[in-house]
Amino acid sequence: MSRPLDVLDAASYRSAIACGAASVARNRDAINMLNVFPVPDADTGSNMLLTLRAAVDALPETGCGLLCDAAHAAARAALMAARGCSGVILSQILSGFADGLDGCASAGPTELARALTAASAKARRALREPLEGTILSVLDAAAAAAVGSGAPDLAGMLDASLAAAREALARTPEQLPV
């Protein structure tokens, strides 16, 4: 029986990035088909996958060290491998997340909420004209829910953040008609 995640450490961070990459790999074609902004070039899923795979490859399967170091290593690798706008934005999300974890050997709800907020802010700053109805809106909602959840544990905070992200995603067609 698996134990609930009490804190995010370097090993669980690597696992989360690897699970994210696997999910993007499974859904790459669907993500590519949804890609209509800023241009319908049908490569968002592919670009995100290449970016995430580089982040995973930067982290050893064992002995990842401190969470902050692992997060920065993944962010650097993601930036170096970033393809297209979606890859660059994703690398900036990972970089902001890493910045928000500076000095953390591991993270609980408070530190993770701070990291999500930093990720959201850095992704917005990376764009000349950030628009609502994009990944930025979804990340903003996830970060705000993480900060405001008041959950005493990581699982509760992550549940609140995920629910807010899903709600924000459902609203994106109203915010960005294209």
N, C-alpha and C positions, 0 to 999 in steps of 0.2 A: 504494500500500500504506500502510495507516495505521500510525502509530508508537505503541508502547505508552505508556500514560499513566505518566509518571515522577512527576509531582506534580499535585495538584489545585490549579488556579488559578481565578480568578474566571470566566473564560470556560468552562472545563470544568465548573465548579459550575453555571453557568447551563444548560449543555447537559444535565447530569445531572438537574436539576430539570425541565427541559422534557421529557426522556425519561420521567421519572416521571409527569408530568402526562399525557403521551400514553398511557402504559400504563394509568393509571387510567381515562382516557377510553375506551380499548378494552374495559376490563373493568368499567366502571361498573355495568352491569345485574347482572352476576354478584356484584359486591361488595354491591350493594343487596340482592340476594336472600339473601346470607349473613348480613346484619345482623340479629342477634337479641338483642344486648346493648348497652346496658341495656334497651332496648325494641325490638321488631321494627318499626321505623318505615320501613325500606326506603329510607333515604336516605344511608347512609354513603358509598357511592361518589360520589354526586352532591356531597355536602358536601366530601369530600376533593378532588374535582376542582376545585371553585370555589376552594378554598384554595390549591391548587398553581398554578392558572392565575394567581392574583393574585401569587404569589411570582415566577413567570416574568415576568409583565408588569412587575414592579418592576426588572428587570435588562435593560439595553440589550443588543442582540445583539452589539455590539462595544464595546470600551472599558469593561469592567466594573470596572477598577481593581484594588484589593487584594481578595484572597479574603475577608478578615474583613469588609470593608465591604459586599461583595456579599451575604455570608451574613446580615449584620444587616439589609440592605435587604429581602431576601427574607422574613426572619422578621417584620419589621414589617408588610409588606404581607399576609402570610399571617394574622397576628393580626387585622388590620383587616377582612379578608374572610372570616374563619372563620365557618362555619355549623355548627350542631349540635355535639354532643360530639366527633365525629370530627374536625371542622375545628379545633376549639379544641385538642385533643390534638396534632394534626399541627402546628399553629402553635407549640405549646410544644416539640415535638421540634425544629423548625427553629430556634427561639430558643435552646434549649440547645446545639444544634450550633454556632450562631453564637458563643455565649459561649465554647465550647471552642476556637474559632479566633481569639479576640481576639489582635491583634497579628501575625497571620500573613498575609504577602503571598501565600503558597501553602502547601500542606500535603503532607507525605510521610506514611508509615505511622504514625509516632509521633503527629503532630499530629492526624491523622484519627481514630486510636483514642481520643485524648483528647476530641475533639469528639463522637464517638459515645457515649462514657461520660457526658459532660455532657448530651447530648440525652436519654439514658435517665433520668438523675437528675432533670432538670427536668420531664420528662413525668410521672414518678411523683409529684413534689411538687405538681403541678398538680391532682391528684385527691385528694379527701377519703378515698376508700376504694379505692386501687388494687388490682386483682384480677389474679391469674395467669390465663393462658389468653386474654390479650388482646394487643393490639399491644405492650403493655409487656413481656410475656414475650419476645416476638420481638426487640424492640430490646435488651433486656438481654443476650440470647444473642449477638446480633450484636456488641455492644460488648465483651463479655467475650472473644469470639473474636478481635476486632481487637487487643485488648490482649495477649492470650496467644499470638498467632500466631507471633511472632518472625520474621515474613517481612521480608526486607531491602528489598522493593520494595512499591509501592502495589498492584500487581495481585495479588500473593500474599496480602497482608493482606485485600484486598477479597474474594478468593475464599474465604478462611477465614471471613470475616464472613458472607458470603452463605450458605455451607453451614450454618453454625450457625443462621442465621435460618430457613432452610428446615426444619431439624430441629426447631427450637422451634415453628414454625408447625404442623408435623405433630402435635406433642404437645398443642396447645391444646384439642382436644376432651376430652382426659383431665383437663385442669386446670379447665375451665369447662363443665360438662355441658350447660348451656343451649345 
